[in-house]
Amino acid sequence: MVCNDCPFECNVDRSVKTGRCRASTDIAVAQAQLHLWEEPPISGNRGSGTIFFTHCNLSCKFCQNYDISQLGYGQKVSPERLLEIMLGLEAQGAHNINLVTPTQYTRQLLPVLKNAVTRLKIPIVWNSNAYEKVSTLQELAGLVSIYLPDLKYFSDEIARKYSSAPNYFHYATQAIMEMKRQVKEDVYDQDGILQKGLIIRHLVLPGQVEDSKMILAWIKENLGTDTQISLMAQYYPTYRANELPEVNRRLRPSEYQEVYEYFLALGFENGFCQEISSAKPDYTPDFEGRGL
């Protein structure tokens, strides 16, 4: 399988060697479980059926899930077993099947998803870093009901420095526009659980208040103030953050408050905010291979 599915376009046969994401042709998963700490219309009261995939096409120096995204923790899972896991999560009461960091396995996931949508009665969530190609996302149309992308950086300099992601904002915004094109309007069930739609996540970083404001301004201008935004405060320094003195600290409450007030001033109508107290490892899952 020669892979050019993400913006890196490594053009390598992953059965022989790996590209930037370090993933092979085999799907690898670190954990599958009901997760109650996603946004309220995703987790609801029964939990989101999260499947955490191993590896990532970004190299974020402060990744809170670095043991699976950067260090490769996880185990190979066959397509047949992956479908069984999805059906099992549904049987446990999951509101949805939440594919966490799936981009590097898009090609392998397509046949699984085509089978899954004929058997599942709950929606599929594509929970990604948004460093994706429009042409690849177009193949997911009709298979994914909910998109839950990050929009990490406005500044290309910061994207390169923190995540080794050249032209991140260009690719991520084009990807998010395609996601919106596919799902159109947000649709909820009678209990307020999202069945179809888009929620954009943005993690506020220490010292990057202006970058966050630029991102919010872009969302308003291009997607409108009715866009659902999850404004996250859960940053804490981990992994290789000590190599970046400016982010090797906690987010100050005043920084988050300034971004939140700008969010309100722009007139956004739908959003989720976090307490600064969420910035701790307690909310990061223990990846022990559960559910596999």
Helices and strands as residue ranges (DSSP letters): E 2-3, E 12-13, E 28-35, H 40-43, E 48-53, H 66-69, E 75-76, H 79-91, E 97-100, G 103-105, H 106-116, E 124-127, H 134-137, G 138-140, E 146-147, H 156-163, H 168-183, E 187-188, E 194-203, H 209-223, E 228-232, G 241-243, G 245-247, H 253-265, E 270-273, G 276-278, G 281-283
